[in-house]
Amino acid sequence: MTVSDPIADMLTRIRNAVMARHDFVLVPASRMKLSV
């Protein structure tokens, strides 16, 4: 599956993990995401 907006996808994953009270979330890394 190709993600059209990787930053929005990362933020959505983090938000969903927080709402589900997970201790961590796995997000595919990229230079752009690391700079955010």
N, C-alpha and C positions, 0 to 999 in steps of 0.2 A: 504494500500500500504506500503510495506516495503522499507525503504531507505537503499541502500547498503553502501553509504558513507555519513553519517550525517553531517560531517564538510563541505564537498563540497556542500551539499544541503543547509546548512545554509548560506554559502557565496553566492550561486546563488540567494537565496531569497533576501538577502541584496542588491546585485548588481541590481537585477531586480527592487526592490523597489526604489533604488536611481535613476535608469534610468527613471522610471515612475513618479518620483518626489513625492513619497508618504512621509508622515510625519513620519510614523512608519511601522514596519513590525513585524508580529507575527511568532515566530519560536518556535517549541516545545523545552523545556528546557531539558538539561541533564548536569551532572557534567562535562563531557568532554567539552561540548560547553561553559560552564561557565568559564572553565580554559583557553579557547582560548580568 
